[in-house]
Amino acid sequence: QDSSVLIWFLSKGGVLILTTWLSQAAVEEQTSVILLILKVLCHLPLHKASPENMSAILQSVNGLRFYRTSDISNRAKGLLSRWTKLFAKIQAMKKQNRNNSQIDSQ
């Protein structure tokens, strides 16, 4: 719950570790591990992750959309939907900040 610890985890490559674990768990059909990692991903401030790390985890989670267990596929779809909304909101805020900066400079 401590955001500074979560950001530290992201900065030290934690997303890539989770991506590796998630991929291995999917291959080995370890549903309890997959569900746990998906739960962890819900709490990480992934908007602070590097684009490369974010791309890797997005690909892994996207691959779970069609997993044989509906609980996992539904959680993966929900997580992707949540991230889409979050990143759209962040992009809108960045655009608004750029517009405000342009107005201020004029």
C-alpha atoms as one frame of an Amber mdcrd trajectory, in Angstrom:
protein
   0.000   0.000   0.000   3.015   2.292   0.360   3.293   4.010  -3.021   7.006
   4.740  -2.602   7.706   1.004  -2.112   5.586   0.115  -5.136   7.368   2.687
  -7.296  10.733   1.381  -6.043   9.617  -2.147  -7.006   8.764  -0.925 -10.504
  12.058   0.962 -10.863  14.046  -2.159  -9.966  12.485  -4.274 -12.711   9.687
  -5.836 -10.708   7.317  -5.775 -13.672   9.667  -7.923 -15.731   9.895 -10.451
 -12.912   6.103 -10.576 -12.669   5.900 -10.929 -16.449   8.265 -13.905 -16.369
   6.387 -15.545 -13.518   3.058 -14.937 -15.225   4.250 -16.476 -18.475   5.703
 -19.521 -16.700   2.570 -19.999 -14.623   0.412 -19.858 -17.769   2.537 -22.489
 -19.522   2.464 -24.717 -16.439  -1.250 -24.000 -15.892  -0.682 -22.848 -12.317
  -3.997 -21.064 -11.947  -3.482 -20.029  -8.324  -0.178 -18.326  -9.201  -1.755
 -16.592 -12.211  -4.622 -15.292 -10.082  -2.200 -14.032  -7.433  -0.063 -12.182
  -9.977  -3.154 -10.627 -11.561  -4.193  -9.458  -8.111  -0.757  -7.911  -7.522
  -0.942  -6.146 -10.884  -4.191  -4.486  -9.807  -2.325  -2.655  -7.059   0.825
  -1.561  -8.864   1.061   2.000 -10.211   1.941   0.726 -13.680   1.607   4.189
 -15.201   4.989   4.794 -13.540   6.600   1.748 -15.205   8.896   2.119 -18.193
   7.226   1.692 -21.595   9.281  -1.454 -22.304   8.196  -3.088 -19.048   4.617
  -2.018 -19.594   4.628  -3.503 -23.069   5.851  -6.848 -21.748   3.205  -7.124
 -19.033   0.457  -5.982 -21.415   1.392  -8.760 -23.833   1.373 -11.375 -21.077
  -1.960 -10.280 -19.648  -3.434  -9.934 -23.136  -2.508 -13.560 -23.798  -4.613
 -14.587 -20.801  -7.830 -13.137 -22.260  -8.563 -16.517 -23.807  -7.257 -18.702
 -20.990  -9.203 -21.935 -20.478 -10.368 -20.890 -16.996 -13.049 -18.197 -17.196
 -12.014 -16.643 -13.879  -8.543 -15.935 -15.236  -9.733 -14.770 -18.648 -12.294
 -12.439 -17.049  -9.708 -10.979 -14.662  -7.273 -10.440 -17.520  -9.948  -8.670
 -19.584 -10.918  -6.547 -16.592  -7.327  -5.581 -15.921  -6.754  -4.624 -19.555
  -9.939  -2.542 -19.534  -8.874  -0.812 -16.335  -5.418  -0.034 -17.747  -6.931
   1.305 -20.983  -9.104   3.739 -19.037  -6.199   4.745 -16.787  -3.848   5.448
 -19.675  -6.534   7.351 -21.573  -7.096   9.513 -18.502  -3.354  10.133 -18.100
  -3.023  11.071 -21.783  -5.949  13.492 -21.476  -4.341  15.101 -18.418  -1.007
  15.444 -20.248  -2.746  17.048 -23.213  -4.580  19.456 -20.924  -1.325  20.364
 -19.163   0.375  21.022 -22.532  -2.524  23.242 -23.589  -2.414  25.130 -20.290
   1.362  25.623 -20.673   0.878  27.015 -24.178  -1.788  29.408 -22.957   0.425
  30.538 -20.073   3.397  31.131 -22.358   1.282  33.248 -24.721
